[in-house]
Amino acid sequence: MRDQSGAGEIEFDTLDLSLGGAFVKSELFFEIGDQFELELSLNGATPLALHARVVRTSRDEDRPGMGIAFEPMPDAVRNAIYEFLNT
């Protein structure tokens, strides 16, 4: 993930992935509504460039992290995620 200015970069592991977004494992929490750019790597393929927004946070000891929504999502990115989820 990278903030909108392009400064700073943080790497997260994805616990859940859907066509609409993902849940990323993290003990570092952004604010709900924060927006950022990210690159999503699927099986070593060329990373997909996305714009995302934090929609929820979870401070649960067993599963801390953030729910993020991809918005807007280009058709090519949606198709790549769809193919990955269906393999």
Secondary structure as UniProt FT lines:
FT   STRAND          2..3
FT   TURN            4..5
FT   STRAND          13..17
FT   STRAND          21..25
FT   TURN            32..33
FT   STRAND          35..40
FT   TURN            43..44
FT   STRAND          48..58
FT   TURN            61..62
FT   STRAND          65..70
FT   HELIX           75..85
//
